[in-house]
Amino acid sequence: MQNIFKTTVTCPKCGAQSEFMIYNFVNEKEQPGVGAIIGDFEAHLHICPKCDTQVAYPYPTIYEDLENNVVFAYATDKEKAKQMREKFKTVKAQQSDIYGNCKLRVFTNLENFVDAVGMHAFEYHFDEERYREFEEHMQAVEE
C-alpha cells in the first residue's frame, strides 16, 4: 500500500503557495518509475512556480523494490532511523513471505538516500558489477 499525497507549501522567498507531492511510502511494482522520481530529486525538491526558488523538503520516505529484495528508507534523524530498523524487523518477521529476503538500507542524509534510489533505479538492471560497487559505497554511507 502506497502513501502518496499532495500538500500545499509556501515559498520562503516570495510567499507564493503551490502544491507539492509527498512520497512517504512507495513501491516500484505498484508505481513503476517512482524510483526515477526519487532518484532525480523530484520527490524532495520543490521549485516555486512564481519565482523559481528551489527548496528541498526532507520528509521520511520509504522506497520498496521487492522484486529486487531491497527497501531504501530516508529518516530525518538517527533516532527515527533506529525506529525504522526496529519496525522493519517486526514487519519482516510478520510478513516473511513478502519481506523475508529483503535488505533494508536506512539513510539520514537526504542526498545519500536520493543517490541510492537513483542508482538503483537507473543502474541495477544494466551493469551488475557496477551495482555491486555502488552497494559497497552505500553501505559505507548508510546510517
C-alpha positions as a Markdown table, in Angstrom:
| # | Residue | x | y | z |
|---|---|---|---|---|
| 1 | Met | 0.0 | 0.0 | 0.0 |
| 2 | Gln | 1.4 | 3.3 | -1.1 |
| 3 | Asn | 1.2 | 6.7 | 0.6 |
| 4 | Ile | 1.4 | 9.5 | -1.9 |
| 5 | Phe | -0.4 | 12.7 | -1.4 |
| 6 | Lys | -0.5 | 16.4 | -2.3 |
| 7 | Thr | 0.2 | 19.2 | 0.2 |
| 8 | Thr | 0.5 | 22.9 | 0.0 |
| 9 | Val | 3.9 | 24.6 | 0.5 |
| 10 | Thr | 4.8 | 28.2 | 0.8 |
| 11 | Cys | 7.8 | 29.6 | -1.0 |
| 12 | Pro | 10.3 | 31.1 | 1.6 |
| 13 | Lys | 11.3 | 33.8 | -0.9 |
| 14 | Cys | 8.1 | 35.1 | -2.4 |
| 15 | Gly | 5.4 | 33.7 | -0.2 |
| 16 | Ala | 3.5 | 32.0 | -3.1 |
| 17 | Gln | 1.6 | 28.9 | -2.2 |
| 18 | Ser | 1.6 | 25.8 | -4.5 |
| 19 | Glu | 1.0 | 22.1 | -4.5 |
| 20 | Phe | 3.8 | 19.6 | -3.7 |
| 21 | Met | 3.6 | 15.8 | -3.9 |
| 22 | Ile | 4.8 | 13.9 | -0.9 |
| 23 | Tyr | 6.0 | 10.3 | -1.4 |
| 24 | Asn | 6.0 | 8.8 | 2.1 |
| 25 | Phe | 5.8 | 5.1 | 1.1 |
| 26 | Val | 6.2 | 4.0 | -2.5 |
| 27 | Asn | 6.6 | 0.7 | -4.2 |
| 28 | Glu | 8.2 | 0.2 | -7.6 |
| 29 | Lys | 5.8 | -2.5 | -8.6 |
| 30 | Glu | 2.7 | -0.5 | -7.8 |
| 31 | Gln | 4.1 | 2.7 | -9.2 |
| 32 | Pro | 6.6 | 1.9 | -11.9 |
| 33 | Gly | 9.1 | 4.7 | -12.4 |
| 34 | Val | 8.8 | 6.1 | -8.9 |
| 35 | Gly | 12.4 | 5.3 | -8.2 |
| 36 | Ala | 13.4 | 7.6 | -11.0 |
| 37 | Ile | 11.2 | 10.4 | -9.5 |
| 38 | Ile | 13.0 | 10.0 | -6.2 |
| 39 | Gly | 16.4 | 9.5 | -7.9 |
| 40 | Asp | 16.0 | 12.7 | -9.9 |
| 41 | Phe | 15.3 | 14.5 | -6.6 |
| 42 | Glu | 11.8 | 15.4 | -7.8 |
| 43 | Ala | 10.2 | 13.9 | -4.7 |
| 44 | His | 12.1 | 16.1 | -2.3 |
| 45 | Leu | 12.8 | 19.3 | -4.3 |
| 46 | His | 10.1 | 21.9 | -5.0 |
| 47 | Ile | 10.6 | 24.7 | -7.5 |
| 48 | Cys | 8.3 | 27.7 | -6.9 |
| 49 | Pro | 6.2 | 28.3 | -10.0 |
| 50 | Lys | 6.2 | 32.1 | -9.3 |
| 51 | Cys | 9.9 | 32.8 | -8.6 |
| 52 | Asp | 11.7 | 29.6 | -9.5 |
| 53 | Thr | 13.2 | 29.3 | -6.0 |
| 54 | Gln | 14.3 | 25.7 | -5.2 |
| 55 | Val | 13.5 | 24.3 | -1.8 |
| 56 | Ala | 14.4 | 20.8 | -0.5 |
| 57 | Tyr | 11.8 | 19.2 | 1.7 |
| 58 | Pro | 13.4 | 16.4 | 3.8 |
| 59 | Tyr | 10.5 | 14.2 | 4.9 |
| 60 | Pro | 10.6 | 10.5 | 5.8 |
| 61 | Thr | 10.4 | 8.3 | 2.7 |
| 62 | Ile | 10.4 | 4.5 | 2.2 |
| 63 | Tyr | 11.0 | 3.1 | -1.3 |
| 64 | Glu | 10.5 | -0.6 | -1.9 |
| 65 | Asp | 11.7 | -2.7 | -4.8 |
| 66 | Leu | 10.6 | -6.1 | -3.6 |
| 67 | Glu | 11.4 | -7.8 | -6.9 |
| 68 | Asn | 15.0 | -7.0 | -6.2 |
| 69 | Asn | 14.8 | -7.5 | -2.4 |
| 70 | Val | 15.6 | -4.0 | -1.4 |
| 71 | Val | 14.0 | -1.3 | 0.7 |
| 72 | Phe | 15.6 | 2.1 | 1.0 |
| 73 | Ala | 14.4 | 4.5 | 3.7 |
| 74 | Tyr | 15.1 | 8.1 | 4.5 |
| 75 | Ala | 14.8 | 9.1 | 8.1 |
| 76 | Thr | 15.2 | 12.7 | 9.3 |
| 77 | Asp | 17.4 | 11.8 | 12.2 |
| 78 | Lys | 19.3 | 8.9 | 13.8 |
| 79 | Glu | 16.6 | 8.1 | 16.3 |
| 80 | Lys | 14.0 | 7.8 | 13.6 |
| 81 | Ala | 16.4 | 5.6 | 11.6 |
| 82 | Lys | 16.7 | 3.3 | 14.6 |
| 83 | Gln | 12.9 | 3.2 | 14.9 |
| 84 | Met | 12.6 | 2.3 | 11.2 |
| 85 | Arg | 15.0 | -0.6 | 11.6 |
| 86 | Glu | 13.1 | -1.9 | 14.6 |
| 87 | Lys | 9.8 | -1.6 | 12.8 |
| 88 | Phe | 11.2 | -3.3 | 9.7 |
| 89 | Lys | 12.4 | -6.3 | 11.8 |
| 90 | Thr | 8.9 | -6.7 | 13.1 |
| 91 | Val | 7.3 | -6.4 | 9.7 |
| 92 | Lys | 9.8 | -8.8 | 8.2 |
| 93 | Ala | 9.1 | -11.4 | 10.9 |
| 94 | Gln | 5.3 | -11.0 | 10.4 |
| 95 | Gln | 5.4 | -10.9 | 6.6 |
| 96 | Ser | 8.3 | -13.1 | 5.8 |
| 97 | Asp | 6.7 | -14.3 | 2.6 |
| 98 | Ile | 6.9 | -10.7 | 1.3 |
| 99 | Tyr | 10.0 | -9.3 | 3.1 |
| 100 | Gly | 11.9 | -12.4 | 4.0 |
| 101 | Asn | 14.8 | -11.8 | 1.6 |
| 102 | Cys | 14.7 | -8.0 | 1.6 |
| 103 | Lys | 17.5 | -5.9 | 2.9 |
| 104 | Leu | 16.7 | -2.5 | 4.5 |
| 105 | Arg | 19.0 | 0.4 | 3.8 |
| 106 | Val | 18.4 | 3.5 | 6.0 |
| 107 | Phe | 19.8 | 6.9 | 5.4 |
| 108 | Thr | 19.7 | 10.1 | 7.4 |
| 109 | Asn | 21.4 | 12.1 | 4.7 |
| 110 | Leu | 18.8 | 13.1 | 2.1 |
| 111 | Glu | 21.4 | 13.3 | -0.7 |
| 112 | Asn | 22.7 | 9.8 | 0.1 |
| 113 | Phe | 19.2 | 8.4 | 0.0 |
| 114 | Val | 18.4 | 10.1 | -3.3 |
| 115 | Asp | 21.7 | 8.8 | -4.8 |
| 116 | Ala | 21.0 | 5.3 | -3.5 |
| 117 | Val | 17.5 | 5.2 | -5.0 |
| 118 | Gly | 18.6 | 6.9 | -8.2 |
| 119 | Met | 21.5 | 4.5 | -8.8 |
| 120 | His | 19.2 | 1.5 | -8.0 |
| 121 | Ala | 16.5 | 2.8 | -10.4 |
| 122 | Phe | 18.9 | 3.7 | -13.2 |
| 123 | Glu | 21.8 | 1.2 | -13.0 |
| 124 | Tyr | 20.7 | -2.0 | -11.4 |
| 125 | His | 19.4 | -3.7 | -14.5 |
| 126 | Phe | 22.3 | -2.6 | -16.7 |
| 127 | Asp | 25.6 | -3.4 | -15.1 |
| 128 | Glu | 25.7 | -5.9 | -12.2 |
| 129 | Glu | 29.4 | -5.3 | -11.4 |
| 130 | Arg | 28.9 | -1.6 | -11.2 |
| 131 | Tyr | 25.9 | -2.1 | -9.0 |
| 132 | Arg | 27.9 | -4.2 | -6.5 |
| 133 | Glu | 30.4 | -1.3 | -6.3 |
| 134 | Phe | 27.5 | 1.1 | -5.7 |
| 135 | Glu | 26.2 | -1.2 | -2.9 |
| 136 | Glu | 29.6 | -1.2 | -1.2 |
| 137 | His | 29.7 | 2.6 | -1.3 |
| 138 | Met | 26.1 | 2.8 | 0.0 |
| 139 | Gln | 27.0 | 0.5 | 2.9 |
| 140 | Ala | 29.8 | 2.9 | 3.8 |
| 141 | Val | 27.5 | 6.0 | 3.9 |
| 142 | Glu | 24.4 | 4.2 | 5.4 |
| 143 | Glu | 23.4 | 5.1 | 8.9 |
